[in-house]
């Protein structure tokens, strides 16, 4: 569990009653939006290391001038640290003096001037991003069946992933899924009724749905066996071995908060995990099928249904088999798209709005979302970092920038 600590630093010569008033005010503002353990006031730099030893994220209020040594010493501990200055008692001058030294000692330093309660919103987003970056450490991503052969670039070095992010890949043979599928005895009729009942329209033979849901149960058993809640599957191999698709199962898993990616694409699944951690929402993984200036069509045959207002069940696009999920997205909703490059050096962040979310094209995968970004998306072509971008509802650009800084990687924002 990631622990956030709030500590206040001040010079011992300042009026104690004024110091207390500032601390009380800022504690009230900050605690409304950030959950933390309050470690109280410190005026001696020698106390800092012992006080902060059990903290993962440090939130430090610079109460007075004369606290420069305290600021520097707290940064030297090496943990992500967010400094908060206020307009009085030479707080900001102290932070401006100490910040360059703090940044030389620690690459994970943030600084804010907070004048009112509304200013805390940006700090809360930053802390959420730091939290997400630390929370993915120790995760295990299941790679079921290996990587699809067309992913010639989207391949992550396992040792680099473990070293840089603390994430382990767990390779699971597809034969395990096939055996588990054949051993499923559980009745899927109730789940079938739920899936059909929630759908807006059925454009597939309903006899195909139980087969897809049987695969869902088989995968659920595999996840339990390996104690993982993040995975990607080489899904096309499933189609020809079991005469069904993983599209519906992946939709169900993502709606349940279990990050599930397609095609054995580890960078895309890692992107899903990061975006899920910062947003707390399900994430849609898709192909950037058309790019036209600042607009992009992202499409795939599976999507979390909770991201849209309805869904239609169709066949899988390429093969016409199994069950594909066409989710209908609402227009004018803010969205964030994300992709991390396979070398784990760049986080590409796209902020946009949904221009069209109806799955109308017969020439693309079943879920289709047209996104209009704030700037041109042509660099996705000229400076490609691979296929598959991931999307969720809401603007999480600031949180993701904090993720990148915490992980020590570059970022781009469009």
C-alpha positions as CSV (number, residue, x, y, z in Angstrom):
1,X,0.0,0.0,0.0
2,X,1.4,3.4,-1.0
3,X,1.6,5.8,1.9
4,X,1.4,9.6,1.5
5,X,2.7,11.8,4.3
6,X,2.1,15.5,5.0
7,X,4.8,17.3,6.8
8,X,5.3,21.0,7.5
9,X,8.6,22.8,7.6
10,X,9.4,26.2,9.2
11,X,12.1,28.2,10.8
12,X,12.0,28.0,14.6
13,X,12.1,31.8,15.0
14,X,8.7,32.6,13.5
15,X,5.6,33.4,15.5
16,X,4.1,30.1,16.6
17,X,0.5,31.2,16.5
18,X,0.9,32.4,12.9
19,X,2.6,29.2,11.9
20,X,-0.3,27.2,13.5
21,X,-2.9,29.2,11.6
22,X,-1.2,28.6,8.3
23,X,-0.9,24.9,9.0
24,X,-4.5,24.6,10.0
25,X,-5.8,26.4,6.9
26,X,-3.7,24.3,4.5
27,X,-4.3,21.0,6.2
28,X,-8.0,21.7,5.9
29,X,-7.7,22.5,2.1
30,X,-5.3,19.7,1.3
31,X,-7.1,17.0,3.3
32,X,-10.4,17.5,1.4
33,X,-8.8,16.2,-1.8
34,X,-5.8,14.2,-0.7
35,X,-5.6,11.3,1.7
36,X,-2.5,11.4,3.9
37,X,-0.9,10.8,7.3
38,X,-0.1,14.2,9.0
39,X,3.4,14.1,10.5
40,X,3.2,17.6,12.0
41,X,5.6,20.4,12.0
42,X,9.4,20.1,11.8
43,X,12.0,22.9,12.4
44,X,15.1,20.7,12.6
45,X,16.6,19.1,9.5
46,X,18.0,16.2,11.6
47,X,14.5,15.0,12.3
48,X,13.4,14.6,8.7
49,X,14.9,11.3,7.7
50,X,13.5,9.5,10.7
51,X,10.1,11.1,10.3
52,X,9.8,10.3,6.6
53,X,11.3,6.8,6.5
54,X,8.0,5.0,6.2
55,X,6.5,7.4,3.6
56,X,6.3,6.6,-0.1
57,X,5.1,10.1,-1.2
58,X,5.9,13.3,0.7
59,X,3.7,16.4,0.7
60,X,5.6,19.2,2.3
61,X,4.1,22.6,3.3
62,X,6.8,25.3,3.3
63,X,5.4,27.4,6.1
64,X,8.0,30.1,6.5
65,X,11.2,31.5,5.1
66,X,14.4,30.2,6.6
67,X,13.4,26.7,5.8
68,X,15.6,26.2,2.8
69,X,17.9,23.6,4.5
70,X,14.8,21.6,5.5
71,X,13.6,21.7,1.9
72,X,16.9,20.4,0.6
73,X,17.3,17.7,3.2
74,X,13.8,16.3,2.6
75,X,14.5,16.1,-1.1
76,X,17.8,14.3,-0.5
77,X,15.8,11.4,1.0
78,X,15.0,10.5,-2.6
79,X,11.3,9.9,-2.5
80,X,8.7,11.7,-4.7
81,X,8.1,15.0,-3.0
82,X,5.5,17.7,-3.6
83,X,6.3,21.2,-2.1
84,X,3.5,23.6,-1.3
85,X,4.2,27.3,-0.8
86,X,1.8,30.0,0.2
87,X,1.8,33.8,-0.3
88,X,2.9,34.8,3.2
89,X,5.8,34.6,5.7
90,X,8.4,34.3,2.9
91,X,7.2,30.8,2.0
92,X,7.6,31.2,-1.7
93,X,11.0,32.9,-1.6
94,X,12.3,30.0,0.5
95,X,11.0,27.4,-2.0
96,X,12.4,29.3,-5.0
97,X,15.8,29.4,-3.4
98,X,15.9,25.7,-2.4
99,X,14.1,24.1,-5.4
100,X,17.1,24.1,-7.8
101,X,19.2,22.3,-5.2
102,X,16.4,19.9,-4.4
103,X,16.0,19.0,-8.1
104,X,19.8,18.3,-8.4
105,X,19.4,15.8,-5.5
106,X,16.1,14.3,-6.6
107,X,14.5,14.1,-10.1
108,X,11.0,13.6,-8.6
109,X,10.3,17.0,-7.2
110,X,7.2,19.2,-7.7
111,X,6.4,22.7,-6.5
112,X,3.2,24.6,-6.2
113,X,2.0,28.0,-4.9
114,X,-1.4,27.6,-3.3
115,X,-3.4,30.7,-2.8
116,X,-6.8,29.2,-2.2
117,X,-8.6,25.8,-1.9
118,X,-9.2,25.6,-5.6
119,X,-5.4,25.6,-6.2
120,X,-5.2,22.2,-4.4
121,X,-6.9,20.5,-7.4
122,X,-3.6,20.4,-9.4
123,X,-1.7,19.1,-6.4
124,X,-4.3,16.3,-6.0
125,X,-3.9,15.3,-9.6
126,X,-0.1,15.2,-9.3
127,X,-0.3,13.1,-6.1
128,X,-2.7,10.8,-7.8
129,X,-0.3,10.4,-10.7
130,X,2.6,9.7,-8.4
131,X,0.5,7.2,-6.5
132,X,-0.4,5.4,-9.7
133,X,3.2,5.1,-10.8
134,X,4.2,3.6,-7.5
135,X,1.1,1.4,-7.3
136,X,1.9,-0.5,-10.5
137,X,5.2,-1.7,-8.9
138,X,4.9,-5.4,-8.0
139,X,2.2,-6.0,-10.5
140,X,2.3,-9.2,-12.6
141,X,1.1,-9.1,-16.2
142,X,-0.1,-12.4,-17.5
143,X,0.9,-13.0,-21.2
144,X,-1.4,-15.8,-22.3
145,X,-0.3,-17.6,-25.5
146,X,2.6,-15.2,-26.3
147,X,2.7,-12.2,-28.6
148,X,0.8,-12.0,-31.9
149,X,3.2,-12.3,-34.8
150,X,2.2,-9.0,-36.4
151,X,3.4,-7.1,-33.4
152,X,6.9,-6.7,-34.8
153,X,7.7,-3.6,-32.8
154,X,5.5,-3.8,-29.7
155,X,7.7,-6.1,-27.7
156,X,8.9,-5.2,-24.2
157,X,12.2,-6.6,-22.8
158,X,11.1,-8.5,-19.7
159,X,14.3,-7.6,-17.7
160,X,13.9,-3.9,-18.5
161,X,10.2,-3.9,-17.4
162,X,11.1,-5.5,-14.1
163,X,14.1,-3.2,-13.5
164,X,12.4,0.1,-14.5
165,X,8.9,-0.5,-13.3
166,X,9.0,-3.5,-11.0
167,X,6.5,-5.3,-13.2
168,X,6.9,-9.0,-13.9
169,X,5.6,-10.8,-17.0
170,X,4.0,-14.2,-16.3
171,X,4.0,-16.4,-19.5
172,X,1.1,-18.8,-19.6
173,X,0.7,-21.4,-22.3
174,X,-2.5,-21.2,-24.4
175,X,-3.0,-24.9,-23.9
176,X,-3.8,-24.2,-20.3
177,X,-6.7,-22.1,-21.4
178,X,-7.9,-24.8,-23.8
179,X,-7.8,-27.4,-21.0
180,X,-9.6,-25.1,-18.6
181,X,-12.2,-24.3,-21.2
182,X,-12.9,-28.0,-21.7
183,X,-13.1,-28.5,-18.0
184,X,-15.7,-25.7,-17.3
185,X,-18.8,-27.2,-15.8
186,X,-20.5,-24.1,-14.6
187,X,-23.8,-23.2,-16.1
188,X,-23.5,-19.9,-18.2
189,X,-27.2,-19.5,-18.8
190,X,-27.7,-16.9,-16.1
191,X,-24.7,-14.9,-17.3
192,X,-25.9,-15.2,-20.9
193,X,-29.3,-13.7,-20.0
194,X,-27.5,-10.8,-18.2
195,X,-25.3,-10.1,-21.2
196,X,-28.3,-10.3,-23.6
197,X,-30.6,-8.3,-21.3
198,X,-28.2,-5.4,-21.0
199,X,-27.5,-5.2,-24.7
200,X,-29.2,-2.7,-27.0
201,X,-29.2,-4.9,-30.0
202,X,-28.2,-8.5,-30.9
203,X,-26.7,-8.9,-34.4
204,X,-25.2,-12.3,-33.8
205,X,-26.5,-15.8,-33.4
206,X,-27.3,-16.0,-29.7
207,X,-26.0,-19.6,-29.6
208,X,-22.5,-18.1,-29.9
209,X,-22.7,-16.1,-26.7
210,X,-22.5,-19.1,-24.2
211,X,-19.3,-20.2,-25.9
212,X,-17.7,-16.8,-25.4
213,X,-18.9,-16.8,-21.7
214,X,-17.5,-20.3,-21.2
215,X,-14.1,-18.8,-22.3
216,X,-14.6,-16.0,-19.8
217,X,-15.0,-18.6,-17.0
218,X,-11.9,-20.5,-18.2
219,X,-9.9,-17.3,-18.2
220,X,-11.2,-16.3,-14.8
221,X,-9.9,-19.6,-13.4
222,X,-6.5,-19.1,-15.0
223,X,-6.3,-15.6,-13.4
224,X,-7.1,-17.1,-10.0
225,X,-4.5,-19.9,-10.5
226,X,-1.7,-17.4,-11.2
227,X,-2.9,-14.7,-8.8
228,X,-3.0,-12.0,-11.5
229,X,-5.4,-9.2,-12.3
230,X,-3.7,-7.8,-15.4
231,X,-3.3,-9.9,-18.6
232,X,-3.1,-9.9,-22.3
233,X,-4.0,-12.8,-24.6
234,X,-3.0,-13.9,-28.1
235,X,-6.6,-13.9,-28.9
236,X,-6.7,-14.7,-32.6
237,X,-5.3,-18.2,-31.9
238,X,-8.4,-18.8,-29.7
239,X,-10.7,-18.2,-32.6
240,X,-9.6,-21.2,-34.6
241,X,-9.1,-23.5,-31.7
242,X,-12.4,-22.9,-29.8
243,X,-14.6,-21.3,-32.5
244,X,-15.2,-18.3,-30.3
245,X,-13.5,-15.0,-29.6
246,X,-12.1,-13.3,-26.4
247,X,-13.8,-10.0,-27.2
248,X,-16.7,-10.4,-24.9
249,X,-14.7,-11.9,-22.0
250,X,-12.2,-9.0,-22.2
251,X,-15.0,-6.5,-22.1
252,X,-16.4,-8.2,-19.0
253,X,-13.0,-8.3,-17.3
254,X,-12.3,-4.6,-18.0
255,X,-15.7,-3.6,-16.7
256,X,-14.8,-5.4,-13.4
257,X,-11.5,-3.6,-13.0
258,X,-9.4,-6.4,-14.3
259,X,-7.1,-5.0,-17.0
260,X,-7.4,-7.2,-20.0
261,X,-5.5,-6.5,-23.3
262,X,-5.7,-8.0,-26.7
263,X,-3.2,-9.7,-29.0
264,X,-0.5,-10.3,-26.4
265,X,0.4,-6.6,-26.7
266,X,2.3,-5.8,-23.5
267,X,3.0,-2.1,-24.1
268,X,-0.7,-1.5,-24.8
269,X,-1.7,-3.6,-21.7
270,X,0.8,-1.6,-19.6
271,X,-0.7,1.6,-21.0
272,X,-4.2,0.3,-19.9
273,X,-2.9,-0.5,-16.4
274,X,-1.4,3.0,-16.0
275,X,-4.5,4.8,-17.3
276,X,-6.8,2.6,-15.2
277,X,-4.7,3.4,-12.1
278,X,-4.9,7.2,-12.6
279,X,-8.6,7.2,-13.6
280,X,-10.1,4.4,-11.6
281,X,-12.1,3.6,-14.7
282,X,-12.1,0.8,-17.3
283,X,-9.9,1.4,-20.4
284,X,-10.6,0.7,-24.1
285,X,-7.7,-0.6,-26.2
286,X,-8.0,0.0,-30.0
287,X,-6.4,0.6,-33.3
288,X,-5.8,4.2,-34.5
289,X,-7.5,3.3,-37.8
290,X,-7.7,6.8,-39.3
291,X,-5.7,10.0,-38.5
292,X,-6.8,13.2,-40.1
293,X,-5.2,16.3,-38.7
294,X,-6.3,16.5,-35.1
295,X,-8.9,13.8,-35.4
296,X,-8.5,10.0,-35.0
297,X,-10.8,7.0,-35.3
298,X,-9.9,4.4,-32.7
299,X,-11.6,1.0,-33.2
300,X,-11.5,-2.5,-31.9
301,X,-13.8,-5.5,-31.4
302,X,-14.0,-5.2,-27.7
303,X,-14.5,-2.3,-25.2
304,X,-15.7,-2.0,-21.6
305,X,-19.4,-1.5,-22.0
306,X,-19.5,0.9,-19.0
307,X,-17.6,3.5,-21.0
308,X,-20.6,4.0,-23.3
309,X,-24.4,4.3,-23.0
310,X,-25.2,1.0,-24.8
311,X,-23.7,-1.9,-26.7
312,X,-24.5,-4.1,-29.6
313,X,-23.3,-7.7,-30.0
314,X,-21.9,-8.5,-33.4
315,X,-19.4,-10.9,-34.8
316,X,-15.6,-10.4,-34.7
317,X,-14.7,-8.1,-37.6
318,X,-11.9,-9.9,-39.4
319,X,-13.2,-13.5,-39.1
320,X,-17.0,-13.0,-38.8
321,X,-16.9,-15.5,-36.0
322,X,-17.5,-15.4,-32.2
323,X,-19.0,-12.4,-30.5
324,X,-17.7,-8.9,-31.0
325,X,-18.7,-5.9,-28.8
326,X,-19.8,-2.7,-30.4
327,X,-20.0,-0.1,-27.6
328,X,-21.9,3.1,-28.3
329,X,-20.0,6.1,-26.9
330,X,-21.5,9.5,-26.0
331,X,-20.6,12.5,-28.0
332,X,-18.8,15.5,-26.5
333,X,-17.3,13.6,-23.6
334,X,-13.7,14.4,-22.7
335,X,-11.3,11.5,-23.2
336,X,-7.7,10.7,-22.6
337,X,-5.7,8.4,-24.8
338,X,-2.3,6.9,-23.9
339,X,0.5,4.8,-25.2
340,X,3.9,3.9,-23.7
341,X,6.5,2.9,-26.2
342,X,8.0,-0.6,-26.0
343,X,11.4,0.8,-25.0
344,X,9.7,2.3,-21.9
345,X,11.2,5.7,-22.7
346,X,8.1,7.8,-23.7
347,X,4.6,8.2,-22.5
348,X,2.4,9.7,-25.3
349,X,-0.7,11.5,-23.9
350,X,-3.6,12.7,-26.0
351,X,-6.4,14.9,-24.6
352,X,-9.6,15.1,-26.7
353,X,-13.3,15.0,-27.0
354,X,-15.5,12.4,-28.6
355,X,-17.0,13.7,-31.9
356,X,-18.7,10.5,-32.8
357,X,-19.2,7.3,-30.9
358,X,-21.6,5.3,-33.0
359,X,-20.3,2.1,-34.5
360,X,-21.5,2.6,-38.1
361,X,-18.6,1.6,-40.3
362,X,-18.6,-1.9,-41.8
363,X,-15.0,-1.5,-42.8
364,X,-13.6,-1.2,-39.2
365,X,-13.6,-3.1,-36.0
366,X,-16.9,-3.1,-34.0
367,X,-16.4,-0.4,-31.5
368,X,-15.6,2.9,-33.2
369,X,-14.8,6.2,-31.5
370,X,-13.9,9.4,-33.4
371,X,-11.7,11.6,-31.1
372,X,-10.8,15.3,-31.8
373,X,-7.6,16.3,-30.0
374,X,-6.3,19.7,-29.0
375,X,-3.5,19.5,-31.6
376,X,-2.5,17.6,-34.7
377,X,-2.1,13.9,-34.4
378,X,0.1,13.5,-37.5
379,X,3.1,12.8,-35.2
380,X,1.5,9.5,-34.4
381,X,2.3,8.6,-38.0
382,X,5.6,10.5,-38.6
383,X,7.0,9.4,-35.2
384,X,5.2,6.1,-34.7
385,X,5.7,4.2,-31.4
386,X,3.5,1.3,-32.6
387,X,-0.1,0.4,-32.9
388,X,-2.8,0.3,-30.2
389,X,-3.7,3.3,-28.1
390,X,-5.9,3.1,-25.0
391,X,-8.7,5.4,-24.0
392,X,-10.9,6.3,-21.1
393,X,-13.4,9.0,-20.3
394,X,-12.1,12.1,-18.6
395,X,-9.0,14.4,-18.8
396,X,-6.1,12.8,-16.9
397,X,-3.2,14.5,-18.7
398,X,-1.8,16.1,-15.5
399,X,-1.9,12.8,-13.6
400,X,-0.1,11.1,-16.5
401,X,2.6,13.7,-16.6
402,X,3.2,13.0,-12.9
403,X,3.3,9.3,-13.7
404,X,6.0,9.8,-16.4
405,X,8.1,12.0,-14.1
406,X,7.9,9.5,-11.2
407,X,8.9,6.6,-13.5
408,X,11.8,8.7,-15.0
409,X,10.5,8.7,-18.6
410,X,9.7,11.4,-21.1
411,X,6.2,12.5,-22.1
412,X,4.4,14.2,-24.9
413,X,1.0,15.8,-24.7
414,X,-1.3,16.4,-27.7
